[in-house]
Amino acid sequence: MPDVRVIDAHDRMPTGGVHEVGVDQLFFSTTNRLGIIEQANSVFSQVSRFSHEELVGKPHNLIRHPDMPQGAFRLMWDTLEAGEPFCAYVVNLAKDGSDYVVFATVTPLGDGYLSVRSRPCVEALRDACLGIYEAVRPGELQNRFRGVNSRECARLGAADLFARVQAAGFPTFEEFVWTALPAEVQTRTALSGPSVRHECTGPLALLQSSAAQVSIELDEWMTRMDELQHAIDALTAEVPEIRSAIDESGRTATEVSGRLGGHTGMAPIMLSVNLWASMTTDIVNILDDLVDELVGLRSSCARTRFRIALGRLHNDAVIQFIEELATSRPGTEDARPAIADLTRALQEGIVETERQMRANALMAEQVAEKLESAHGLLLMPHGLIANWSQMVVGRQDAEVLQLLPTIENQMQISDANLARLARLAETSRSIAQPVDASTATRLCLGMRDAAADLAAPRSAGVRSDDETGYAADPRRLA
């Protein structure tokens, strides 16, 4: 694992000054496996207040703030080395010593990493996270003062951070990440308006139009996943209620069986009652398994929403970088090869997202099958209860007749549970449909090809509108 030393690669100290990242400012960088910056867009230079030349070739911890816990970076490296993307709220230190807070994502990409940062837009999550950092950091510094080595200090800090995230209501740090990124992307999108602001021409036009369509596709996917999550939440709340009612029905059957045991000629009725009790036990076991499967499905849904949001963020970064290239902002030409990295990260993310959405559909299909199985099993004791009711009515045994209200009540409960199971099974079937990712996949592959053509730095000099890919009369797109 890369070293997570507290010692910075600079001698700067915070001045106490603060500057904010604009809602429309997305900045990115690519690094190698050692965290050395290879590419950086012009917005990174603006926000960090380092020139492009001062950033490229330097360790990314050039902007690390001394108040950031080592444990946060330990969590980051553990996640990245597992091949998974990472995101977190981060306090950075600009060249002039001022602080700026970002919501940072880091994604494994080939032999290095792609990091995209944005303004934190969900204040409640940002403040909660920064509050945890403030609580964790003093303990790390105390451990360093006691002589604890850097690696162990980072491990202890990560454990402390994780415990505090749990105390804040998130079972794992991943759960926090899965919640934070979609919330940040959706909020920033709502605040910033259309991601495409100027119409490009020339070589950049294809990239821009394709990226705009990808945004639409990803937004539709997110809407679909939100509907799926809502359905899962409803199932998760309702299935335990049905399970409890059916379990109570089984206990009632056992109680009735005991009360009938002392009466002669009860064998046919006893058979129905005992089968009733047995079948409800089978149904309860199915619903218990179903509760566990719903937990897994909801977790898979959350991971997928995270992936969709990451794709949206990467796509927005592509769109912004296209405009940087079109307007030839200072330092952008040197970063031109990064367009290939951005589109590659986007395309690979789309592939992974499609895989997860198909897995979600399969899991939802399995949930539907279990609900249908429970429904079919419940039909059997329902028929037994009805048959038993008719047999009891024909008896003149007073104690047996006293059981009639119980029987009628169980019939009503059974009717209600059958209807609920049928409805839930139908809902599960409706959401067990994989999203068609063919359009987004085709667009992203085309974007990668177009980006490869644009990746090579152009020769210096004045260029026409067609060469820059920027319309002379830019129009705001709806």
Secondary structure, 3 states (H helix, E strand, C coil): CCCCCCCCCCCCCCCCCECCCCCCCCEEEEEECCCEEEEECHHHHHHHCCCHHHHCCCEHHHHECCCCCHHHHHHHHHHHHCCCCEEEEEEEECCCCCEEEEEEEEEEECCEEEEEEECCCCHHHHHHHHHHHHHHHHHHHHHHHCCCCHHHHHHHHHHHHHHHHHHCCCCCHHHHHHHHHHHHHHHHHHHHCCCCCCCECCHHHHHHHHHHHHHHHHHHHHHHHHHHHHHHHHHHHHHHHHHHHHHHHHHHHHHHHHHHCCCCCCHHHHHHHHHHHHHHHHHHHHHHHHHHHHHHHHHHHHHHHHHHHHHHHHHHHHHHHHHHHHHCCCCCHHHCCHHHHHHHHHHHHHHHHHHHHHHHHHHHHHHHHHHHHHHHHHHHHHHHHHHHHHHHHCCCCHHHHCCHHHHHHHHHHHHHHHHHHHHHHHHHHHHCCCCCCHHHHHHHHHHHHHHHHHCCCCCCCCCCHHHHCECCCCCCCC
